[in-house]
Amino acid sequence: MCAITGVAQGDGGQVIATGSIGKGSVVMMVNPSQPTVGMIAVIVRVSPALEPAQCTLRARSAMDSTPIECAMSADPDGLGQRALIQCADASLWTISVRVATALGEMNLQAELQVAPEPPKWQSLSPWILSWIPLAALLLLGQVARRCSPKKTDTNT
């Protein structure tokens, strides 16, 4: 049963750009590591020497000339700032983040290849395949009942 259940994927993200302001470092990541069409998270983490930091994101697809622009907010894990963006098409995306701190400002920029969305059957395949062992067990139970010797009452 363990082989047919959903696979747990611990994906902390992929670093796509790094930089520094003075002695502090800045890291830009995306999650999931292999982004597909749909929602992705862009995460910026700064070293403690640079906090507090204000981050502004700009993302643009090679297919669409209208950029996505937004201010980043605190990441739920408390370790940086995050913005969720909707990648509407599978293409090369340019993502840039302006980081402003008390020690200065910098722009981080990276290119990110967004893959097409996987077919629905791939995400449903564990549920579809889970019926195979259940059907096999039921079939084996039926065969075992038919092949077992029948008890006859010898007292009559």
N, C-alpha and C positions, 0 to 999 in steps of 0.2 A: 504494500500500500504506500510505503514511503516513496517509492520510485515514481508513482503516478500523481502524487500531489504537487501543488504549485511549488516552484523553486523559489527559495528566499534569496534575494539579491541584495547584499549589503553594499550599496554604492554611495561612497562618500563624495563622489564627484571627481572631476578632472581639472587640474591646474592648466589654465590657458594663457595666463600672462602674469608676470611678476615685475616689481619695480621697487624703488626706494626713495624715501624723502629723508634727507639727512641720514641719521643712523637707524631709522625705522624702515620696516619692509611692508610691502603691500602685495597681496596675492589675489588674483581673480580666478574663480573656479566656475564650472558649470556642472549641473546635476540634472539628469543622469550623464554618466561619462560618455555614452554614445547617444547623443540626442537624436530624437526622431520628431517628425511633424507632431505638433501639439505643445503642451506646456513644458517649459524648462525653467530651471532656477539659475540665476546668475548670482554668485555669492562673492563678496569682497571682504577679506579679512586684513586688518592692519595690526601691526605690532602695538603693544601697550603704550609705547612712547609716542605714538601718533594719535591716540584717542583723546577727545572725540573727533570723529571724522564725518564729513558730509559727502555722500556719494550720489552722483547723477549718472544714469545709464542711458545710452543711445545704442540702438540695434537697428541694422538695416539688412534686408535680404537682397541678394543679387537679382532676384526676380521682380522686386517691388521697390519703387523709388521713395515710398513714404516710410520714414523711419519711425521706430517706436522710441519714445522718450519718456522717462519717469525718474522720480527720486527714489532712492533705495531706502528701505526701512529695516529695522532691527530684525536679525535672523532669529527664529524661535529658539535656537540652541544657545543664543546669547554670545556667540563667538564672532560676530561680524554683521554685515548688512546684506540684505537679499532683495532681489526683484524677480518676480515671476513674469515671463514673457511668453506670448503665444506665437510659436513659429508656424506660420500658415503654409509654408511651402518647403519642399526639399531642395535646398540650394546652399550656396556658400553665404554665410551670414557674417557681417562685420559687427563686432561688439566693442564698444568703447565705454569706459567709465572714467569720469572726472572725480578725483579724490581730493577734497580740500580739508586740510588740517591746520592747526595753529603754526606748524613749522613750514607750511607751504602747500602748493598744489601740484598735481601731476595727472597725466592722462595715461590710462592703460588701454591698449587696443589689441584685439586678437581676431583671427578669422576662425570660424567654426563651421564645419560641414554638417548640415542637418540632413539625416537620411529620411527616406519615405517611411510612412507609418506601416508597421508590420500588418499583414492580413489578420482579420478578426479570428480566423480559425486557429492561428498560433496561440493567441491568448486564451482561447477556449479549449485547446487540446487536452490539458490535464483533466478537465471535467468530462470531456468526451471519452478519453481513454480510461477513466475510472470505472466505467461500466463493464469493461472487458473482464477484469478479475471477478467482479460480482456475478456476471453471467456464467463464467466458468465454474464458480463455486456452486451456483444453483444447478447447473447441468450435472456436475459430479454428484451432487446430492440426489438428484433424480435417478441417475444411473446406479448409484449405490443401493437405493431402495428397491429398484427393479431386480437387481442381481442378488440381493440377499435372500437366503432360504426362508421360505414361509414356515411359520410355526403351525403345527397341527395339534389339535387337542386330542390326546390319546386316552383321556378319561371317559369318553363317551362310547 
